[in-house]
Amino acid sequence: MNPVEETKKYFFYLNELGLNYIPVDKTLRKLLQNNIYLAENNLEKIKNALANCERCTLYRVRKQSIWGEGNIDSKLMLISEYPDREEDFYGKPFVGITGELLDKMLKSIKLTRKDFFITHAVKCKTPGGRPPELEEISACKTYLLKQIKFIKPKLILALGFTPPKIFFTNNPTFSSIRGKLIKLKNFTILFTYHPNYMLKNPAVKRLVWEDLQKFRKLYEQIFENS
């Protein structure tokens, strides 16, 4: 149980009853205000630090770093690889043909982008769209892990070959972890192919479909049958 989320639900309940104030003493009110401020302030600090980040050389070729988009109160997170040229231009993940394919993938399991907070493992585009180097992945790792820390997702869908390099130090092969529901700390993560890879390798569509079905089944177990 998340005490902050439960408290928020209680406040909404009071509002529905017609109460326009919270009957608490000064000590509790101060505690609530401080906790809300700290959560927002820390997320804002991370976002501002990312916008001005020069931890690796990718800052020289980017138009902007990509924080991500979506509901930070969601318990679902989607992690992509790294921004392409279009994402770098528009400042958000999954635009163009790749975005259309992602929408179809999520629709197949009765979900939409609005159900997720969507971000990248590496926050800046790379020269010529090449895969990020280990130094660049390491430089971005802190940002992603802090996003996870504050958003507290219960279930993560990770797309592509880059996200595993954030979570595993033993460098497992993608085939050894793809399609498996892996429990890490307080969340479960499923790795599958990125839409860009699917466009270039249509043969993996069936594998991705199977992976998404596993994701949907766990989603139902966690959120619908609890």
N, C-alpha and C positions, 0 to 999 in steps of 0.2 A: 504493500500500500504506500502510495506517495502522499505524505501529509500535506504538502502544498496543494496538490491537485484536489485532495479531499476537502481542504479548507475552501478552495475556490468554488467547488460544487455546492458547499453549504451556503456560501454567500449568494450564489445564484438562486438557491432555493429560498432564502430569506427575501430576496428581491421579488420572486414570483408571489410570495405571500403578501407583498405590498409594503414591506419594511424598507424605508429609505435611509436607515442608519444602522450601524453595527453596535449592539449593546455590549461594549467591552470597556475594561478599565484602561487607564493611561499606559500602564506597563505593557499590556498585550498589544495595544494599538501601535506603540512604538516599535515592538518586536516585529509585527507584521510589516510595517512600513519599511523598516531596515532590511528585512529579507527580500522584499520586492525590489527595493532599490539596488541591493547588491547583485541580484540575479540579472537585472537589466543592465546594470553598469558593467558587469563582467563581460556579458555578451557584446556590449557596445565596444568595450576595450579590445576584444578579440577582433571584431570587425574592422575597427580603425587601424589596428596593428597590421592586419592583412592588407588593407588598402595601401599602406605605405611600406610594405615588406620589401626588403632587399637582401634577404637571407641567401638567395642564390642568384645566378646570372639571368634567370628568366625575366626578372623585372625590366631588363633592357629591351626585351622584344614584345612584351605584352602591351596591349592598350589599357587593360585594367585587370586586376585580380577578380576572381569570381567567388563571392561569398556563398552563393546559393540562393534558393528561393523556396517558399512554402511555409507551412504552419509550424512554428517552433514548439507548439504545444502537442504536435502529433507524436504518436508513439511508433511511427513508421519512418524510417530513413532510407533514402536511395542514394548510393554513392557511385558516381561515375568515375571515369579515368582522369582526364585532364581536358581543359577547354580546347576546342578547335577554333579555327579562324572566325567562324560565324558567332560562336559563343563569346569569344573575346570581344567582338564588335558590339554585340547587343547586351553584353553584361549579365547573361543568365544562361543556365544549362539547357541543353536539348532544344535547339532551334532547327528549322529546316526539315529535311528529309529524316534525319535522325530522330528529331522530336516527334515526327508523325509516326514513325515506327514504334517509338517508346509508348506513345498513346495507345497504339493497337495492342502492344504487349500487356499493358496494364488493364486495358478493357477486357482482355481475354480472361482475366481473373477478377473481374468486376470491381476494379479499383481505378482511380484516376490520379493525376499528379497532385491534386488537392489533398489527397490522403497522406502525402509524404512531405518531409523536408528533404529537398534534393540538393546535393552538393557534389564536389569533386574531391578525389584523393589528392590531386595536385591542382592548385588553384590558378595557375597561370598557363597560358598556351606555350607550346614549345616551338623552336625554330623548325619550319617546314612540316610541323605536325608529327615529328618523330616521338617515339616513346620517351618519357622522362627518365633521366639518369638517376642512379641511386642517391646521389648527393641532393638532387632536386626533390626527390620523394622524401628524404629525411628532413629537408628544410621545411616541408609542408606538413609533416606528420603531426606536429604539435597543434596546428590549427584544427585539423580534422578531429583529433582526440578530444580537444576542448569543446568542439561543437557537440560531440557525442556526450561528453560529461554533463553539459548544461541542458541539452534537449532530452536526454535520457530515453532514447528509443528502446522499445522492447524487441523489435524485429527490423533487421536491416537487409535490403536487397543491394548487393554490390555487383556492378557490371564491369567486366573487362579484366585485363591482366595487371593493372596497377594497384587496385585496392588490396589484394592479398599481401603486397609488399609493405603495406602499412601495418598489418596485423600479425605477420609471421616473420620471425627472424631466421628461421631455418630454410627459407626460400623453397617451399614445396612446389611441385609441378602443378600447373593449373588443373590438369586432368585429375589429380589426386584429391582436390578439394571442390571442384565444380559439382554443383547439384547436391551437395551435402549440407544439412542443417547443422551448423557448428555453434556451440555455445561458448561465448567469450564474455567473461565477467557477468554483467547484468543484461545482456542481450544475446539474441540468436541471429546469426548472419548466414545468408546464402549467397554463394558466388556463382555467377553464370556469365555468358558471353555478352559483350556490349553490342548494341544495335548496329554500330558501324562495322563490326566484325561479321555480323549476320548478313549485312548488305553485300559484303565481299565474299562470304562463304555461306551460301544459302543452305548447304547441307546440314548446318548446325541448328537450323530452325526447330527441328524436332526435339533436339536436346534441350533447347531453351524452353520450349513449350512444356516439357516434362518437369524442368526445374521450377517453372512458374506455378505449376499445379501443386508441387510440394510447398511452395511459399504460401499459396492460397490456403492449403489445408492447415498449416500451422497458424496462419492468420485467424482462421475460424476457431481453432482451438484456444487461442489466446484471447481474442476479442469478442467472439460471438457466443462461445459456449462456456464462458467463465461466469 
